[in-house]
Amino acid sequence: MRLPVAIGAFFALTAVMSGAFGAHGLRSLVSERTLDVFQTAVTYQMYHAIALVLVTLLSAAGLSRRLLGLAAGFFITGTLLFSGSLYTLVLTDIRWVGPVTPIGGVCFIVGWVLLLMAGIRRSV
């Protein structure tokens, strides 16, 4: 399971870069509310970057690789849909991407449920 850690590291790297861009490049260009939306995208991207690294470590600890792999897939998809739609909304003002954001949120939830299941199965 090296791919989730690589994608997690990439997501973490780009979250830091996006956060810096938001703090320094966007501050004078967008409203405070829009900047908050951008920061939400950065925050959730970083949380799930760390989750992808965690999934890889838990795989090495003997938890179900199948469940962890599925969780990783949902974390990746959630990041692309949730954070990606918020970045698109802020940077382009394309409004039709707004309904995509909750789908990404549902992917995050499913990923965490799968991680929970992997932990329960291991401890039983």
C-alpha positions in Angstrom: 0.0 0.0 0.0 2.6 2.5 -1.1 0.2 4.5 -3.3 -1.9 5.9 -0.5 1.1 7.3 1.3 2.5 8.8 -1.9 -0.9 10.5 -2.7 -1.2 11.5 1.0 2.2 13.2 0.9 1.3 14.9 -2.4 -2.0 16.1 -0.9 -0.2 17.4 2.2 2.4 19.2 0.1 -0.2 20.8 -2.1 -2.3 21.7 1.0 0.6 23.6 2.5 1.2 25.3 -0.9 -2.5 26.2 -1.2 -2.6 27.5 2.4 0.3 29.8 1.7 -1.3 30.9 -1.6 -4.6 31.6 0.2 -2.9 33.5 3.0 -0.6 35.6 0.8 -2.0 35.6 -2.7 -5.8 35.6 -2.3 -6.2 37.8 0.8 -6.4 41.0 -1.2 -8.4 39.5 -4.1 -11.4 37.9 -2.4 -13.8 38.5 0.4 -13.2 37.2 3.9 -16.0 34.7 3.5 -14.5 33.4 0.2 -11.1 33.1 1.9 -12.8 31.1 4.7 -14.2 28.7 2.0 -10.7 28.3 0.6 -9.3 27.6 4.0 -11.9 24.9 4.6 -10.7 23.2 1.4 -7.1 23.4 2.6 -8.0 22.1 6.1 -9.9 19.1 4.8 -7.3 18.3 2.2 -4.6 18.2 5.0 -6.8 16.1 7.3 -7.3 13.5 4.6 -3.7 13.6 3.5 -2.8 12.6 7.0 -5.5 9.9 7.0 -3.9 8.4 3.8 -0.6 8.1 5.6 -2.4 6.6 8.6 -4.1 4.1 6.4 -0.7 2.9 5.1 0.7 2.6 8.6 -2.4 0.7 9.8 -2.0 -1.7 6.9 1.5 -2.5 8.1 0.1 -3.1 11.6 -2.1 -5.9 10.2 -5.5 -4.3 9.7 -7.6 -5.4 6.8 -5.8 -4.2 3.6 -9.1 -4.5 1.7 -11.0 -2.2 4.0 -8.1 0.2 4.3 -7.7 0.2 0.5 -11.3 1.1 0.1 -11.0 3.8 2.8 -8.0 5.3 1.0 -10.0 5.4 -2.2 -12.8 7.2 -0.5 -10.4 9.7 1.1 -8.8 10.4 -2.2 -12.1 10.8 -4.0 -13.5 12.9 -1.2 -10.5 15.2 -1.3 -10.8 15.6 -5.1 -14.5 16.3 -4.9 -14.8 18.3 -1.7 -11.6 20.4 -1.7 -11.4 20.4 -5.5 -14.9 21.8 -5.8 -14.2 24.5 -3.2 -11.0 25.5 -4.8 -12.8 25.7 -8.2 -15.6 27.8 -6.7 -13.2 30.3 -5.1 -10.8 30.6 -8.0 -13.2 30.6 -10.9 -16.6 31.5 -9.4 -18.1 28.6 -11.3 -21.2 28.0 -9.3 -22.3 24.6 -10.7 -19.5 22.9 -8.8 -21.2 23.7 -5.4 -23.4 20.6 -5.4 -20.3 18.4 -5.8 -18.9 19.5 -2.4 -21.4 17.4 -0.3 -20.6 14.3 -2.4 -17.0 14.7 -1.4 -18.1 15.0 2.2 -20.1 11.8 1.9 -16.9 10.1 0.5 -15.0 11.3 3.6 -17.7 9.8 5.9 -17.6 6.5 4.1 -13.8 6.4 4.3 -13.9 6.9 8.0 -16.6 4.3 8.4 -14.4 1.8 6.5 -11.5 2.7 8.7 -13.6 2.2 11.8 -14.7 -1.2 10.4 -11.0 -2.2 9.8 -10.2 -1.3 13.4 -13.2 -3.2 14.8 -12.4 -6.3 12.7 -8.8 -6.3 13.9 -9.7 -6.0 17.6 -12.3 -8.8 17.5 
